[in-house]
Amino acid sequence: MPTIHSTPASPATGAPPTSTMMQSPSKSLPRPRQKSPPRKERFNPIRLMQAPSVLILLAWMIVPLVMTIYFSVNRYNLMAPDQTGFVGLENYVFLLEDPAFWPSIGNTALLIGSVLAISVIGGTLLAVLFDQPFRGRGIARLLVIGPFFVMPTVAALIWKNMIMHPVYGILAYVMRHLGLEPIDWLAEYPMLSVIIIVAWQWIPFAFLILLTALQSLDSDQKEAAQLDGAGPVRIFFYIVLPHLKRAITVVIMIETIFLLSVFAEIFTTTAGGPGTATTNLTFLVYAIGLQQFDIGIASAGGIFAVVLANIVSFFLVRMLARNLKGVNEK
């Protein structure tokens, strides 16, 4: 039988005595039952509504990739449709041994690196220039942005027939008036000509992104630096350029992905020549598939292009994530 003890009244507070029931250790009070977390709904109508679009996008990506992989391991030439069959990695080996393959990889890297350097540097300088107030700034911005909206084929034709032509081009006209011999740019400097044409199209894109980022810079930082005696050059390198770091990373990532597939400018101006001087990986796949009619080897080249694009995208995304993490930590 449990015993009852009475606690005396506290002399300080004058509280009435209380009683405490001492129970045996074997009999404890039941604990309140904790509520289990609610289960997730098995039927989600939002997911059901998203399913058709997700399936369409999945098929849009997976079906061409699977077909390309299938053709890359089979012999399939449009000139000999009867001679088909599984060849394994033979198409890949033949592509690696092609004399134009490795020059096309080098030309692709040279084209991407040169256009990125020109567009990022030019876009940064133009963004800093057009961030300053001056009369007619809106019209000048439209003129700078204009080349970005010109179709690649049209841009290549303009540069080929109106600017770089050795007889009728603007550059030839200027050189003749300066007493110099006109240059056949597409024949003597083919890769440089292609780089100039492509960079002319992508500078406005870099300019738009960097100008938008530059307008978010607090003007108080510039004013404080000017009060401390910093000149325009120091302000640019220590305030403006660090502020544009994340935007420059975005420009590099987006442009690199698109520059891997440059084709129209090369096809319209040089057709990959002279020889393989301007043949990049995209044009090589076109030449094998639609000029030599070998779909199997062209598909192997397409797989190489996909792998290369994914490798580049992986490192660019990591670089962008690192920059975003550094900005958030600051």
C-alpha positions in Angstrom: 0.0 0.0 0.0 1.5 3.4 -1.0 2.3 5.8 1.8 1.3 9.4 1.9 3.7 12.1 3.1 2.6 15.7 3.9 5.0 18.5 3.2 4.9 21.3 5.8 3.9 24.8 4.9 6.7 27.1 3.7 7.4 29.7 6.4 8.4 32.2 3.8 5.3 32.0 1.6 2.7 30.6 3.9 1.5 28.1 1.3 -0.7 25.3 2.5 0.8 21.8 3.0 0.6 19.5 0.1 0.5 15.7 -0.1 2.7 13.5 -2.2 1.9 9.9 -3.1 4.9 7.7 -3.3 4.2 4.8 -5.6 6.2 1.6 -6.1 8.9 1.7 -8.8 7.2 -1.0 -10.8 4.1 1.0 -11.4 4.8 4.2 -13.4 2.5 6.6 -15.0 1.8 6.0 -18.7 3.6 8.4 -21.1 1.6 10.3 -23.6 1.6 8.8 -27.1 3.5 10.9 -29.6 1.6 11.6 -32.8 3.2 10.1 -35.9 4.1 12.6 -38.7 1.4 12.7 -41.4 2.0 10.5 -44.3 2.6 12.0 -47.7 -0.3 11.9 -50.1 0.1 9.0 -52.5 -1.9 10.8 -55.2 -0.5 14.2 -56.1 -2.6 15.9 -58.8 0.2 18.4 -59.6 2.6 15.6 -60.5 -0.1 14.0 -62.7 -0.5 17.3 -64.6 3.3 17.6 -65.0 3.7 14.0 -66.3 2.8 14.6 -70.0 5.2 17.5 -70.4 8.0 15.6 -68.6 7.5 12.6 -70.7 7.5 14.7 -73.9 10.7 16.4 -72.9 12.3 13.1 -72.0 11.3 11.6 -75.3 12.6 14.7 -77.1 16.0 14.2 -75.6 16.3 10.4 -75.2 15.0 9.3 -78.6 17.5 11.2 -80.8 20.3 10.2 -78.4 19.4 6.6 -78.5 19.1 6.6 -82.3 22.5 8.3 -82.6 24.1 5.7 -80.3 22.5 3.0 -82.4 23.8 4.3 -85.7 27.2 4.9 -84.2 27.7 1.2 -83.6 26.3 0.1 -87.0 27.5 0.3 -90.6 25.1 2.6 -92.4 26.0 4.5 -95.6 23.3 6.1 -97.7 25.2 5.2 -100.9 25.2 1.5 -99.9 22.0 1.0 -97.9 22.2 -2.8 -98.3 25.5 -3.1 -96.5 24.4 -2.7 -92.9 25.3 -4.5 -89.7 26.7 -4.2 -86.2 30.4 -3.0 -86.2 30.8 -2.1 -82.5 33.4 0.6 -82.0 34.8 0.4 -85.6 33.1 3.8 -86.5 34.8 5.5 -83.5 38.2 4.1 -84.4 37.8 5.2 -88.0 36.8 8.7 -86.8 39.8 8.9 -84.5 42.1 7.9 -87.3 40.5 10.4 -89.7 43.2 13.1 -90.6 40.6 15.9 -90.1 39.4 14.8 -86.6 42.2 16.2 -84.4 42.5 19.4 -86.5 38.8 19.9 -86.0 39.1 19.5 -82.2 42.0 22.1 -82.2 39.9 24.5 -84.4 37.0 24.1 -82.1 39.1 25.0 -79.1 40.7 27.9 -80.9 37.4 29.3 -82.0 35.8 29.0 -78.6 38.7 30.5 -76.7 39.2 33.4 -79.1 35.6 34.4 -79.3 35.2 34.1 -75.5 38.2 36.4 -75.0 37.1 39.0 -77.5 33.4 39.0 -76.4 34.1 39.1 -72.7 36.8 41.8 -72.9 34.9 43.8 -75.5 31.6 43.4 -73.7 33.1 44.5 -70.4 34.6 47.6 -71.9 31.4 48.5 -73.7 29.4 48.0 -70.5 31.6 50.3 -68.6 31.4 52.9 -71.4 27.7 52.8 -71.8 27.1 52.9 -68.1 28.3 56.5 -68.2 25.6 59.1 -68.9 25.9 60.8 -72.3 23.5 62.2 -74.9 22.0 59.6 -77.2 22.9 56.7 -75.0 19.7 54.8 -75.7 20.1 54.9 -79.5 23.8 53.9 -79.1 22.8 50.9 -77.0 20.4 49.7 -79.7 23.1 50.0 -82.3 25.5 47.9 -80.1 22.8 45.3 -79.5 21.8 45.0 -83.2 24.3 42.4 -84.3 23.0 39.9 -81.8 19.6 39.8 -83.6 21.2 39.2 -87.1 20.8 35.6 -88.3 24.2 33.8 -88.5 23.9 33.1 -92.2 23.0 36.7 -92.9 25.9 38.0 -90.8 28.3 35.7 -92.6 27.1 36.9 -96.0 27.4 40.5 -94.9 31.0 40.1 -93.8 31.9 37.9 -96.8 30.5 40.1 -99.6 30.3 43.6 -98.1 33.2 43.9 -95.6 35.9 41.3 -96.3 35.6 40.9 -100.1 39.0 41.7 -101.7 37.4 43.8 -104.5 34.1 45.2 -103.3 34.5 45.0 -99.6 34.7 48.0 -97.3 38.1 46.9 -95.9 39.5 46.6 -99.5 38.2 50.1 -100.3 39.9 51.6 -97.2 43.2 49.8 -97.9 43.3 51.0 -101.5 42.8 54.6 -100.4 45.6 54.2 -97.9 47.9 52.9 -100.6 47.9 49.3 -99.4 47.2 46.1 -101.2 43.7 44.7 -100.4 43.7 41.4 -98.5 41.6 38.3 -99.3 40.7 37.7 -95.7 38.8 34.4 -96.2 41.6 32.9 -98.2 44.7 34.2 -96.4 43.3 34.4 -92.8 40.3 32.0 -92.8 40.2 31.2 -89.1 40.8 34.8 -88.1 37.9 35.9 -90.3 35.6 33.3 -88.8 36.6 34.4 -85.3 35.9 38.0 -86.1 32.4 37.2 -87.6 31.3 35.0 -84.7 32.7 37.5 -82.1 30.9 40.3 -83.8 27.7 38.4 -83.1 28.4 37.5 -79.5 29.8 40.8 -78.1 26.3 42.3 -77.8 25.2 39.3 -75.7 28.1 39.8 -73.3 27.4 43.5 -73.3 23.8 43.0 -72.3 24.6 40.7 -69.4 27.5 42.7 -68.1 25.7 46.1 -68.4 22.8 44.7 -66.4 25.1 43.5 -63.7 27.0 46.8 -63.7 23.9 48.8 -63.1 23.3 46.9 -59.9 26.6 48.2 -58.5 26.1 50.7 -55.6 27.4 54.1 -56.7 28.4 54.8 -53.1 31.3 52.4 -53.4 32.7 54.4 -56.4 32.2 57.7 -54.6 33.9 56.4 -51.5 36.9 55.2 -53.6 37.1 58.5 -55.4 37.2 60.3 -52.1 40.0 58.1 -51.0 42.0 59.1 -54.1 41.4 56.1 -56.3 41.6 56.8 -60.1 39.4 55.2 -62.8 41.8 52.3 -63.4 42.0 51.3 -59.7 38.2 51.6 -59.4 37.7 49.3 -62.4 40.1 46.6 -61.2 39.2 46.7 -57.5 35.5 47.5 -57.5 33.9 47.1 -61.0 35.7 43.9 -62.1 35.1 41.9 -58.9 31.4 42.9 -59.0 31.2 41.6 -62.6 32.9 38.3 -61.8 29.7 36.3 -61.4 28.2 37.8 -64.6 31.3 37.1 -66.6 31.1 33.4 -65.4 27.5 33.2 -66.7 28.6 34.7 -70.1 31.4 32.2 -70.4 29.1 29.3 -69.6 26.3 30.2 -72.0 28.6 31.2 -74.9 30.7 28.1 -74.6 27.7 25.8 -74.9 26.5 27.7 -78.0 29.9 28.1 -79.6 30.5 24.3 -79.6 27.9 24.2 -82.4 29.0 27.0 -84.7 28.2 25.9 -88.2 26.4 28.5 -90.4 29.3 31.0 -90.4 31.8 28.4 -91.5 29.5 26.8 -94.1 28.7 30.2 -95.6 32.1 31.7 -95.7 34.9 29.1 -96.0 33.1 25.7 -96.2 35.7 24.4 -93.7 38.7 25.3 -95.8 41.1 25.9 -97.2 41.7 22.3 -96.5 40.7 21.8 -92.8 41.8 25.3 -91.7 38.3 26.2 -90.4 36.8 22.8 -89.9 35.4 22.4 -86.4 33.8 19.3 -84.9 30.3 20.3 -86.0 31.3 21.0 -89.6 33.2 17.7 -89.7 30.1 15.8 -88.6 28.2 17.5 -91.3 30.8 16.8 -94.0 30.9 13.1 -93.1 27.2 12.7 -92.8 25.9 14.8 -95.7 28.8 15.0 -98.1 30.2 11.5 -97.7 26.8 10.0 -96.7 28.3 7.9 -93.9 25.7 8.1 -91.2 27.5 5.6 -88.9 30.7 7.6 -88.7 28.8 10.9 -88.5 26.8 9.5 -85.5 30.1 8.6 -83.8 31.2 12.2 -84.3 27.9 13.4 -82.8 28.5 11.2 -79.7 32.0 12.8 -79.4 30.4 16.2 -79.6 27.8 15.3 -76.9 30.5 14.0 -74.6 32.6 17.1 -75.1 29.7 19.4 -74.5 28.8 17.6 -71.3 32.4 17.7 -70.0 32.7 21.4 -70.7 29.2 22.1 -69.1 30.2 20.1 -66.0 33.2 22.2 -65.3 31.5 25.5 -66.1 28.6 24.7 -63.8 31.0 23.8 -61.0 32.8 27.1 -61.6 29.6 29.1 -61.5 28.4 27.3 -58.3 31.8 28.1 -56.7 31.4 31.8 -57.6 27.8 31.8 -56.3 28.9 30.1 -53.0 31.7 32.7 -52.6 29.2 35.6 -53.1 26.7 34.1 -50.6 29.5 33.6 -48.0 30.5 37.3 -48.3 
